[in-house]
Amino acid sequence: MPKMRTHSGTKKRVSRTATGKLKVSHSFRGHLKGNKSTKSIRQHRQPNLVSPSDAKRIKQQIANIK
């Protein structure tokens, strides 16, 4: 039986915090900022934590990352 591989697309987008939670960046912040409010651009700078309902599935994808 082959080993389970880390999902390489997910490992580039997700990192763990010191307490083990999963941290991702916000969506809607890459381009087309002219029609977004300054408030929304500023608030999307903060890190975004993965919801607990999705965390189990993502932890399986990045099982080898510490």
FENJOSUL-V387433 format. One record per pair of residues at least 12 apart in sequence whose ideal C-beta (glycine too) atoms are under 10 Angstrom apart, sorted by the first residue. I is the first residue (numbers start at 1). J is the second residue. If there is no record, write none. Layout:
BEGIN
I,J ; I,J
END
This chain:
BEGIN
3,64 ; 4,60 ; 4,61 ; 4,63 ; 4,64 ; 5,61 ; 5,63 ; 5,64 ; 6,60 ; 6,61 ; 6,62 ; 6,63 ; 6,64 ; 6,65 ; 7,58 ; 7,60 ; 7,61 ; 7,62 ; 7,63 ; 8,61 ; 8,62 ; 9,61 ; 10,22 ; 10,24 ; 10,57 ; 10,58 ; 10,59 ; 10,60 ; 10,61 ; 10,62 ; 10,65 ; 11,61 ; 11,62 ; 11,64 ; 11,65 ; 12,62 ; 13,25 ; 13,58 ; 13,62 ; 14,50 ; 14,55 ; 14,58 ; 14,59 ; 14,61 ; 14,62 ; 14,65 ; 15,47 ; 15,62 ; 15,65 ; 16,59 ; 16,62 ; 16,65 ; 16,66 ; 17,47 ; 17,49 ; 20,55 ; 20,59 ; 20,66 ; 21,47 ; 21,49 ; 21,50 ; 21,52 ; 21,55 ; 22,48 ; 22,49 ; 22,50 ; 22,51 ; 22,52 ; 22,54 ; 22,55 ; 22,58 ; 22,59 ; 22,62 ; 22,65 ; 23,47 ; 23,48 ; 23,49 ; 23,50 ; 24,47 ; 24,48 ; 24,49 ; 24,50 ; 24,54 ; 24,58 ; 25,44 ; 25,45 ; 25,46 ; 25,47 ; 25,48 ; 26,40 ; 26,41 ; 26,43 ; 26,44 ; 26,45 ; 26,46 ; 26,47 ; 26,48 ; 27,44 ; 27,48 ; 28,40 ; 28,41 ; 28,44 ; 29,41 ; 29,43 ; 29,44 ; 29,45
END
